[in-house]
Amino acid sequence: MLILYTKDNCLYCERVKKVLFEKQISYDERNIKNEEFLKEVREKGARTMPFLFDTSANVTIGESDEIIDYVSEYSF
């Protein structure tokens, strides 16, 4: 399962979400305005948004271009 941590008014977040939509890749979006999600993503070492966590591969990625490359390379 893919979990995408995002924040409001984030152009990089919107860019990643657009690619996921276009590729019809399902994911769970967690906006960090929710304190619980903010705590979760901080525990994973995130410093910027968007931040992707692939639970099936235990992979974390914290840069939008790298997230797009990752989801483009693998079929979900």
SERO-418261 format. One line per 8 residues: number of its first residue (from 1); their letters; for each residue x, y, z of C-alpha. Coordinates in Angstrom, 1 decimal, decimal comma. Layout:
<sezas>
NUM> a> X/Y/Z ~ ...
</sezas>
This chain:
<sezas>
1> mlilytkd> 0,0/0,0/0,0 ~ 1,2/3,5/-0,8 ~ 0,7/6,3/1,7 ~ 1,3/9,8/0,5 ~ 1,7/12,5/3,1 ~ 0,8/15,9/1,9 ~ 0,1/19,4/3,0 ~ -2,2/22,2/1,9
9> nclycerv> -1,1/24,6/-0,8 ~ 1,8/22,4/-1,9 ~ 2,5/22,5/-5,6 ~ 4,9/19,5/-5,4 ~ 2,2/17,5/-3,6 ~ -0,3/18,4/-6,3 ~ 2,1/17,3/-9,0 ~ 2,6/13,9/-7,4
17> kkvlfekq> -1,1/13,4/-6,9 ~ -1,7/14,3/-10,6 ~ 0,8/11,6/-11,7 ~ -0,8/9,0/-9,4 ~ -4,2/9,9/-10,8 ~ -3,1/9,7/-14,4 ~ -1,4/6,3/-13,8 ~ -4,5/5,1/-11,9
25> isyderni> -2,4/4,2/-8,9 ~ -4,3/3,9/-5,7 ~ -2,9/5,4/-2,5 ~ -3,9/6,7/0,9 ~ -3,5/10,4/1,2 ~ -2,7/11,7/4,7 ~ -2,7/15,5/5,1 ~ -0,3/16,6/7,8
33> kneeflke> -2,8/19,3/9,1 ~ -4,1/16,2/11,0 ~ -1,8/16,1/14,0 ~ -1,8/12,3/14,0 ~ -0,5/12,2/10,5 ~ 2,1/14,8/11,2 ~ 3,4/12,8/14,1 ~ 3,5/9,6/11,9
41> vrekgart> 5,4/11,2/9,1 ~ 7,9/12,9/11,5 ~ 8,6/9,4/13,0 ~ 9,5/8,2/9,5 ~ 12,1/11,0/9,2 ~ 10,2/13,3/6,8 ~ 11,3/16,9/6,6 ~ 9,4/18,0/3,5
49> mpflfdts> 6,2/17,2/1,7 ~ 5,2/15,3/-0,2 ~ 6,5/12,1/1,4 ~ 5,7/8,6/0,2 ~ 5,7/5,4/2,3 ~ 5,4/2,1/0,4 ~ 4,3/-0,2/3,2 ~ 4,8/-3,4/1,1
57> anvtiges> 8,4/-2,6/0,3 ~ 9,1/-0,6/3,5 ~ 10,4/2,3/1,2 ~ 10,2/6,0/2,1 ~ 10,8/8,8/-0,4 ~ 10,8/12,5/0,4 ~ 11,3/14,2/-2,9 ~ 8,6/14,7/-5,5
65> deiidyvs> 10,7/13,8/-8,6 ~ 11,9/10,6/-6,9 ~ 8,3/9,7/-5,9 ~ 7,2/10,1/-9,5 ~ 10,2/8,0/-10,8 ~ 9,4/5,3/-8,2 ~ 5,7/5,0/-9,1 ~ 6,5/5,1/-12,8
73> eysf> 9,1/2,3/-12,5 ~ 6,9/-0,1/-10,5 ~ 3,4/-1,3/-11,3 ~ 1,0/-0,8/-8,4
</sezas>
